């Protein structure tokens, strides 16, 4: 197949484009809602909550990967000793300090 480059160019006139798109079933160009031509976005409450959680995660200190890997290996090998009472206390403390969830 040979590509020659002599393909017809589409119409870019907005008046002609909207008539053409209505006939072809394609989406029409979006017109600005406000008269000043400025774009705007509204973020839902869920989206705002996700942004806040993302910011908190970014601000959290980065754990030492070597230490985490040694703990992971100890757990896998059955050598990691922990107190279930201490784990439960820490979970309850965390929930008390963050009632909206962890």
Short mmCIF file of the C-alpha atoms (twelve columns), coordinates in Angstrom:
data_MODEL
# 
_entry.id   MODEL 
# 
loop_
_atom_site.group_PDB 
_atom_site.id 
_atom_site.type_symbol 
_atom_site.label_atom_id 
_atom_site.label_alt_id 
_atom_site.label_comp_id 
_atom_site.label_asym_id 
_atom_site.label_seq_id 
_atom_site.Cartn_x 
_atom_site.Cartn_y 
_atom_site.Cartn_z 
_atom_site.pdbx_PDB_model_num 
ATOM 1   C CA . UNK A 1   0.000   0.000   0.000  1 
ATOM 2   C CA . UNK A 2   1.362   3.366   -1.004 1 
ATOM 3   C CA . UNK A 3   0.553   6.498   0.976  1 
ATOM 4   C CA . UNK A 4   0.615   9.497   -1.297 1 
ATOM 5   C CA . UNK A 5   -0.441  12.269  1.074  1 
ATOM 6   C CA . UNK A 6   -3.097  13.683  -1.239 1 
ATOM 7   C CA . UNK A 7   -6.000  12.936  1.093  1 
ATOM 8   C CA . UNK A 8   -8.755  15.551  1.402  1 
ATOM 9   C CA . UNK A 9   -8.376  17.869  4.381  1 
ATOM 10  C CA . UNK A 10  -11.355 18.230  6.729  1 
ATOM 11  C CA . UNK A 11  -13.303 21.460  7.003  1 
ATOM 12  C CA . UNK A 12  -12.236 23.529  10.010 1 
ATOM 13  C CA . UNK A 13  -14.929 26.200  9.769  1 
ATOM 14  C CA . UNK A 14  -17.021 25.768  13.017 1 
ATOM 15  C CA . UNK A 15  -20.281 26.538  11.206 1 
ATOM 16  C CA . UNK A 16  -19.628 23.907  8.575  1 
ATOM 17  C CA . UNK A 17  -18.174 21.487  11.128 1 
ATOM 18  C CA . UNK A 18  -21.259 21.436  13.292 1 
ATOM 19  C CA . UNK A 19  -23.506 20.778  10.301 1 
ATOM 20  C CA . UNK A 20  -21.165 18.044  9.106  1 
ATOM 21  C CA . UNK A 21  -20.941 16.424  12.520 1 
ATOM 22  C CA . UNK A 22  -24.712 16.409  12.900 1 
ATOM 23  C CA . UNK A 23  -24.932 14.481  9.636  1 
ATOM 24  C CA . UNK A 24  -22.146 12.027  10.488 1 
ATOM 25  C CA . UNK A 25  -23.250 11.384  14.075 1 
ATOM 26  C CA . UNK A 26  -19.922 12.492  15.496 1 
ATOM 27  C CA . UNK A 27  -19.629 14.683  18.568 1 
ATOM 28  C CA . UNK A 28  -19.896 18.397  18.035 1 
ATOM 29  C CA . UNK A 29  -17.283 20.855  19.309 1 
ATOM 30  C CA . UNK A 30  -17.719 21.916  22.926 1 
ATOM 31  C CA . UNK A 31  -18.601 25.560  23.443 1 
ATOM 32  C CA . UNK A 32  -17.454 27.426  26.585 1 
ATOM 33  C CA . UNK A 33  -20.175 27.804  29.202 1 
ATOM 34  C CA . UNK A 34  -19.002 31.132  30.547 1 
ATOM 35  C CA . UNK A 35  -18.665 34.201  28.393 1 
ATOM 36  C CA . UNK A 36  -15.066 34.865  29.442 1 
ATOM 37  C CA . UNK A 37  -13.637 31.792  27.706 1 
ATOM 38  C CA . UNK A 38  -12.173 30.414  30.964 1 
ATOM 39  C CA . UNK A 39  -12.360 26.681  31.658 1 
ATOM 40  C CA . UNK A 40  -13.549 25.411  35.016 1 
ATOM 41  C CA . UNK A 41  -13.759 22.066  36.774 1 
ATOM 42  C CA . UNK A 42  -15.819 20.977  39.762 1 
ATOM 43  C CA . UNK A 43  -14.463 18.121  41.846 1 
ATOM 44  C CA . UNK A 44  -16.930 15.919  43.732 1 
ATOM 45  C CA . UNK A 45  -16.699 15.425  47.497 1 
ATOM 46  C CA . UNK A 46  -15.334 11.926  46.910 1 
ATOM 47  C CA . UNK A 47  -12.704 13.340  44.571 1 
ATOM 48  C CA . UNK A 48  -11.738 15.963  47.156 1 
ATOM 49  C CA . UNK A 49  -11.440 13.252  49.815 1 
ATOM 50  C CA . UNK A 50  -9.183  11.231  47.510 1 
ATOM 51  C CA . UNK A 51  -7.010  14.291  46.915 1 
ATOM 52  C CA . UNK A 52  -6.683  14.810  50.668 1 
ATOM 53  C CA . UNK A 53  -5.782  11.146  51.223 1 
ATOM 54  C CA . UNK A 54  -3.252  11.329  48.416 1 
ATOM 55  C CA . UNK A 55  -1.671  14.420  49.985 1 
ATOM 56  C CA . UNK A 56  -1.513  12.678  53.367 1 
ATOM 57  C CA . UNK A 57  0.106   9.634   51.782 1 
ATOM 58  C CA . UNK A 58  2.673   11.816  50.027 1 
ATOM 59  C CA . UNK A 59  3.463   13.576  53.317 1 
ATOM 60  C CA . UNK A 60  3.877   10.305  55.237 1 
ATOM 61  C CA . UNK A 61  7.456   9.308   55.977 1 
ATOM 62  C CA . UNK A 62  8.951   6.736   53.653 1 
ATOM 63  C CA . UNK A 63  9.678   3.455   55.408 1 
ATOM 64  C CA . UNK A 64  13.091  1.916   55.173 1 
ATOM 65  C CA . UNK A 65  12.884  -0.719  52.468 1 
ATOM 66  C CA . UNK A 66  15.736  -2.825  53.919 1 
ATOM 67  C CA . UNK A 67  14.013  -2.997  57.306 1 
ATOM 68  C CA . UNK A 68  10.685  -3.877  55.724 1 
ATOM 69  C CA . UNK A 69  12.285  -6.585  53.622 1 
ATOM 70  C CA . UNK A 70  13.943  -8.171  56.673 1 
ATOM 71  C CA . UNK A 71  10.608  -8.150  58.544 1 
ATOM 72  C CA . UNK A 72  8.844   -9.626  55.498 1 
ATOM 73  C CA . UNK A 73  11.423  -12.393 55.303 1 
ATOM 74  C CA . UNK A 74  11.131  -13.114 59.040 1 
ATOM 75  C CA . UNK A 75  7.327   -13.378 58.718 1 
ATOM 76  C CA . UNK A 76  7.665   -15.728 55.729 1 
ATOM 77  C CA . UNK A 77  10.184  -17.872 57.619 1 
ATOM 78  C CA . UNK A 78  8.013   -17.981 60.754 1 
ATOM 79  C CA . UNK A 79  10.684  -16.178 62.810 1 
ATOM 80  C CA . UNK A 80  8.771   -12.946 63.440 1 
ATOM 81  C CA . UNK A 81  7.529   -12.721 67.025 1 
ATOM 82  C CA . UNK A 82  4.691   -10.340 67.824 1 
ATOM 83  C CA . UNK A 83  2.152   -9.769  70.540 1 
ATOM 84  C CA . UNK A 84  -1.442  -9.976  69.343 1 
ATOM 85  C CA . UNK A 85  -2.459  -7.810  72.328 1 
ATOM 86  C CA . UNK A 86  0.008   -5.114  71.246 1 
ATOM 87  C CA . UNK A 87  -1.228  -5.284  67.646 1 
ATOM 88  C CA . UNK A 88  -4.844  -4.922  68.808 1 
ATOM 89  C CA . UNK A 89  -3.932  -1.977  71.059 1 
ATOM 90  C CA . UNK A 90  -2.147  -0.212  68.196 1 
ATOM 91  C CA . UNK A 91  -5.125  -0.714  65.875 1 
ATOM 92  C CA . UNK A 92  -7.508  0.702   68.474 1 
ATOM 93  C CA . UNK A 93  -5.182  3.650   69.142 1 
ATOM 94  C CA . UNK A 94  -4.983  4.359   65.431 1 
ATOM 95  C CA . UNK A 95  -8.770  4.295   65.101 1 
ATOM 96  C CA . UNK A 96  -9.139  6.605   68.101 1 
ATOM 97  C CA . UNK A 97  -6.783  9.152   66.511 1 
ATOM 98  C CA . UNK A 98  -8.336  8.828   63.034 1 
ATOM 99  C CA . UNK A 99  -12.098 8.285   63.505 1 
ATOM 100 C CA . UNK A 100 -12.720 8.865   59.768 1 
ATOM 101 C CA . UNK A 101 -10.684 5.748   59.000 1 
ATOM 102 C CA . UNK A 102 -7.106  4.834   58.338 1 
# 
